[in-house]
Amino acid sequence: MVSRVIPVEVFDLVIFGGTGDLARRKILPGLYRRYLAGQIPENARVIGAARTDLDDAGYRQFVNDAICEFVKSSKHDKAHIDAFVSHIHYLPVDALGDAGWNELAAMMRPDVIRAFYFSVAPRLFGPLAERLHDHEIADGDSRIVVEKPFGRDLKTAKALNGVLAESFDEKQIYRIDHYLGKETVQNLMAVRFGNILFEPLWNSQYVDHIQITVAESVGVGGRGSYYDKSGAIRDMIQNHLMQLLCLIGMEPPSEFEPDAVRDEKLKVIRALDAPDPKDIVRGQYRAGDDTASYLTDAENPESKTESFIAMKLGISNWRWKGTPIYLRTGKRLRERTSEIAVVFKDPPHSIFGEQEGRRGNVLVIRLQPNEGMNLRVTIKEPGPGGMRLIEVPLDMSFAEALADGDDIPDAYERLIMDVMRGNQTLFMRGDEVEAAWAWTDPIIEAWESAGKKPVEYDPGGSGPDDSLMLLHRDGRRWREIKA
């Protein structure tokens, strides 16, 4: 299979926070991989901007080191790395002051795409947008990339949208959620809307329930002080899991076009029921044999912030009314894994008897690790001795099924290239972000008013026992957390 490389126009990409962790781990290595794939024009430029006092040579060494650390060794070709870093430049810029802005304005070239990646703390989004506008660095065709968290509630999200709107049109703002750049997430849309097989069954008549799990084996670690002001619902539910839920629940758009797709996602958010408080479980991980507790990691012994949350909710529309959707995400769980499981109903009648025939089909979409999909089906066990039924997966791992499958582009690579192409399909629109916060805020307010601490759970497991009961009382069970 030969992949089709879609070229992009010549661009200047300015990375604010160019010496930060996200730039080092994801953005710069991702750009190098896109360069190797032939998607970076020869006269494109990448300009790092930060308060750190560096020159071009020093920053190019920084980029070289990042590539060697975060790109697999088979791609460490010195000639290619040298050619890529020749596109790299650096300029010290103060996001909150005047230093560097006139110099940055002078660096900008006419008649090329200008993109500005805000790889910085959210408090700097507004000042950066204002300075780009005031110094006439950004023009009407420029794009800005904004990382999450996009606000911490509806009020702050609206305020930030307002600040950005003073300097940029909505079509210029790319609110990035890296989960939407994952190959499997995009293939979810292809599977749903590119095959007649699934869409007729994709509704409450045939789907028993849906599970979305994003589990992490690590704790909050060095992010403790930040995370303690956020928690699992702000850090994961309001954005990542909400986006996955939208793609699962949305109606087919009229075309695969940015606003058509985002219109349908918005309808899902607005149709979400408010979960019953008894259908929400919040947890904090205890200390393990060789791991600290959440309270220690957060440096807050009185913290009421959750490191785990599970909830049951529904969508009040014709397609999904009556189909429960279970979400869970947490730290210090058994394995790092992210998946969506669409559990179909049992056949209405078994010709093989109750014991052998009551078996539902499950479509599992794996986001990480080992991106892929499998569909669990029932077959006869080979051999004589009667009709013994077993369940087997029809399994497709991208790494095994596709040529170059072990070299699937990272989500950031795909999304950055979409910015350069001006394609907003996989980015959140302002009203979508606000709708998500409008749904989330009352949930947070309710438990903050109640003042209850999350229940403790042991590290290395599946989370609090109460989260297991969330499904058990409905006669269901969570899929096992495993890589």
N, C-alpha and C positions, 0 to 999 in steps of 0.2 A: 504494500500500500504506500503510495507516494502522497505526502501531505501537500496541500496547496498553500503556498506562502502568499499572504495578502500584504502587499507593500503598504507603507505609510508615507505621507509627504514629509518633506524636510521639516525638522522641528528644533526648537530650543526648549529643553525641559529643565526647569529650575527646581531643585529639591531643597526646600527650606527644612532645616534639620538634617542637612546632608551628612553630618558626622555622627548622627544618632544610631541607635540600635536597629530600628526598622530599615533605615537606609543600608546599613552594613549587612544585615542578614537577608533582606528580601529584595529591596528595590534595585540596588546596584548589581548584585549577582543575577537578578532576573533580567535586567537590561543586557548584561553580557550574554546570557543564553539567547536572548532575542537577536543579538548581533550575530551570533554564530548561525542562527536560523535564517539570516539574510533579511531581517525585518527592520534593521536600523540603517537609514540612508547614510551614505558615506560622508555627507556634509552636515549631519545632525550633530547637535551639541547637548551635553549633559552638564549642568552647572550646579555644583554643590554650594549651598549658602548656609552659613551658621555663624555663631559668634566666635568659634575657634579661630585662632590666628594661624592660618595656613596659606601657602601659595599653591599654584597649580601642581608643582612637582610633589609637594607634600601630600596633597589630596590624591594625586594619582597613585602614590604608594599606598595610601589608605584603601583605595579601590582595589588595587592589585592584591592586597592582603585579604580583603573581603572575598574576592573571587576564589583565592586559593583555599580559604577556610570553608566557604559555603557552596561551592560548585564542585561536583564530583571530579576526581582527579583525572579521569579520562578526557576531560575537556580543558586541562591545564596546558594548553599549547602556548608557549611564550610568544610566538609571533602573533597569534590571535589576541592574546591579552594585551600585548603592546599596541596592536592596531586599535583595539577598543578604547584603551585608556587615552589614546591620542584625541579622543572626542571629549575628554573630561576636562572641566575647568572648575575653578573655585574662586569664591569671593566672600570675604568676611562681611556679614550683614547683621545689623541689630534689629530684631523684629519690633522692639519697643522704642527705638531711638532713630536717629537720622543717619547713623554710620552705614555706609555701603550702598544706599539707595540710589544716589546719583550715578555711582559707578555701575550699578546693575542696569539702570536705564540706558547708559551708554553702550553696554554690551549687547543689548537686544538688536536683532537684525530685522529689517523690514521684510515683508512678504514670506515669512515662515510661520509655522504654527508655534504659538507660545503657550506652554503649559506650565503650571506652577503646582507642585506637590507640597501640601501642608503636612509634612511629617514631623509635627510639633505638638506641644500640649494644646488642648482645646482653647485655653484662654488666649492663645495667640492667633486663632483663626481670624477674628475680627480685625485686630491691628494689621495683620498681613494684607488682608483684602483691602483695607482702607489705604495703605501705603502703595500698593500696586496701582490703585486707581489714582491717588493724588499725584504720584510721580509719573503718571501716564506710561507706566511700564506695560500694563495689560491693555489690549485693544478689544474691539467688539468680537473678535474671533478667538480670543484667548480662552483657556480652560483652567479651572482650579480643581484640584483633587483634595477632598477633605476626608480625613480619617475619623473613625469613631473614637470616643463617644461623641455623638452629635447631640449635645445637651445632656442633662441628667433628669429632666422632666419636661412636661409640655411647655411650661413657661419659658425655660431656658432654651429649648429647641426653637420656639417661635422667635425669641429674641435673636438667636444666632441666624436663623433664616432671614430675619429682617436686616441684620447688619450686612450679610452677604448680598442681599438683594439691592442694597444701596449702591453697590459697586459692580455687580454682575447679574446678568439675566439668568433665569433658571436653566436655560439650555447650555450655559457655560459652567454650571456647578456639577461636579461629579462626586457624590457622596459614596465612598467606597465601602463595601462589605466584602471582604475577601472570600467569604463562603460562596458568593455568587459566581466567583471566577473558577471554582473547582469544576473539573471536567465532568464529574458525575452529576453535579447539580444541573449543568446545562443539558446533559444527556437525559435527565429526568423530563425536561420539556420535549426532547426529541422522541423519547419512548412514548410519552403521553399523546403528543399531537402529530407524530409522524407514523403511527401504527394504528390501524383500525382495531387491533387485538385488545387493547386496554381501555380505550376511551368509553366504549359502551358499558364497561363494568365499573367505571370510576365514579361511584356514587353510593349513597346509603343503602340502596337495594342490594348491593353485592359486597360492599366493604363492611366488615364487622367493626374494625377500629383501626386507628393509625398510631404508631409509636414513633416519636422522634427523640433520639438519644445523642447527646454530646457529652462524652465522659472524658475526664482527664486524670491521669495517674499522679500528676504533680500537685503540690499545694500552691498557695499563692506566693510563697517565697519572697523575693525582693519587691514584689508589687503589693505587699501587705497593706501599707498605709493608703495607697490608692484604692485597692480593692475594697477595703473596709468602708469606703464612702460610696461604693457602688453595689457590690453583692452580685449574686448570680443572675438575679432578674434584670438588672440594668446592664450587666456585662455580657449576658448571653441571650436571655429570653427576648428582650425587647428588640434585638437586632438580628443576630444569627438565626436563632430558632424561628423567629417570626418570619424571616425571609423564606426559610425552608417550608414552613407551613403555608405561606402564600403560594409557592410554586406547586405544592401538592393540591391545594384547594381551589386554585383559580379556574375560571372558565377559559375555554380556548379564545385567545385574542383573534381579532379579524385578520391580523398579519403579524409577522415577527418584526415588530417595529417598536422603538423605545416606549412611546407613550401608550400604544395599544397594550403592550405587556404590563406596564406599570398601572394603567387604569384598572386592569383585572386584578392585580395584586391588592390595590387599594380597596376594592370591593370586598375582598376576603377579610381584611382587617376590620372594616366597618361592620361586617356581619358577625364578628366574633362575640360570643356570649361572655359576660362577666362570670368568671368561675366562682362557684360556691366556696366560701372559706374552708369548708370541710374537705374540699377537693384540692387543697394546696398543702404540700409538705415542705418545710424548710429545715435544713440541717447544717451543722458545723462539724468538721472532722475533729476527732480526738487526737491525742498524741499516740504514736505507734512505738514499736520497739526501738526504731532508729529515726523517727520523724517527729517533728514538733506538732503541736496542736494548732488549730486555726487561730486561737486566741494569742498564742505565742508569736505566730507568723505575722499576725496583724498588729502586734504590740499594743493590744487593747483588751485587757482581761474582762472588761464589761461589755464587749461587743455583742450586739444583737443582729449583726449582718450574717446573711446565709452564704455558705460556700457550696450549698446544694439546694436545688429546688426541683420539685416534681409537681405537676398539676394535670388535672383533667378539665378539658374544655370542649366546647362545641361551636359549630358554625351554623347560624340560623339562616339558611337559604334552601332552595329546593333540592340542590344536589346533595347536601351534607346533613340536613336536619336529622338528628337521632344517631349520628355516628360519633362516638366519643373519640377524642384526640388526646393522647397522653404525651406530655413533654417532660423531659428530665435532663438536667445537666448538673455537673458537680466536679469538685476537686478531690484529689486523693481517693479515686475509685480504682477498681481492679486493673483496668487497662485504659489506654488512650484509644478511644474509638468514637466515631461519629457515624450514625446510620439513620435511615428512615425505613420503617417497616410498614407496609400496607398489608394488613391481615384480612383476607377475604373470608366470607362466611362459609360455613360448612354446606355441602350439598343438601338440598331439601329432603332427600330420601336416599338411604344407602341400600343398595341391593346386596351388599356384602355383610350386612349385620352391623349392629351398633359398634361392636368392639373394633372391627376392622375398617369400617367405612367412614367414620366421622373425622375427616381430616380436611382442614382448610388449606388453601394455597396462600403463600406469603411471598410478596415481592419485596426484597431487601435491596435498598440502594446504599452502598457503602461509600462514605465520603473520605474516611481515613481510618486506619492505614489501608493500603492496597485497594485503591479506588476501583469500584466495579459494581455489578448488579448480580443478584441471583434470584431465581424464582423457584420456590419449593413446590414440588408436585408429588403426587402419589402414584406409585407404580406397584406392580406385582414383584415380590421378591423372587429372584430366579430359583429354579429347582422344583422338584416334585413335592407333593404333600399338601395340596390345596391352595386356596387363594389367600396367601399371606401378603398383606400390603405393607409397603415401607415408603418412607418419604425421602426423596433425593432432591438435591438442588440442580437446576440448570444454571450453571455458574459462568459468568463472564467477568474475568479480571482484565482490566484494560492492559495491564502489563503483559498478559499472556495472549490476549485475543487480537491485539493490534500491533502492526509493525511499529517499531520504535515506542511500544507501549510503556517501556521502562523509562522513557524520557518525556513523559507527559509534562507540558509546561506548568509551572507553578501558577497558582491563582493570580498572584500579583503581576506576573508577566502578561497574562492574557488581558487583565484589566487595564494595565498601563497602555498597552497597544490599542485597546478600545478607546481610551482617552484621545490618543493621537489620531484615531480615525473619526472621532466625533460621534461615537456610538454609545448612547447612554442606556441601552437596554438593561445592562446588568448593574446599574447604579440606582440608588434610591432617590426618589423625587421628594421635594420638600413636604408636600402634603401627605405623602406616605409616612415619612418620619413622624410628623405631628400626629397622625392617626394612631400610630403604634404607641406613642407616649400617652395619648388620650385614653387608650385601653389599659395601659400599664399603671398609670398614676393612681387610680382608685384602689388597686390591689395593694400597692405599697403603702398608701395612706391608711388603709384598714389595719394592716398588721403593725404599723408604727403606732397607731392609736391604741391597739391592744397591748403593746409593750411586751409581747411574749418573746422569749429567747428561742432560737432554733434548737431542735433536738440534736443531740450528739450522735455521731455514727463512727464506727471503726474505720480507719484507713484501710485501703486494699480490698474493699468489698463493693457492694452495689448501692450503698447509701443507707439511709435510715430504714428500719423495719416498717415504719409507717408508710413509706413510699411503696413497699410491696403490697400492703393492704389496700392501697389506692386502686389497684387492679383486682386483687383477690376478691374484694367484696362485689365486684362486677362479674366474677367467674372467669377472670382473665389473669394473665401473668406477664410480667416484663420479659422481654428477650434477655438472655444472659449477656452481661457485659463481657466482651472478649474481643481481642484484636483479630 
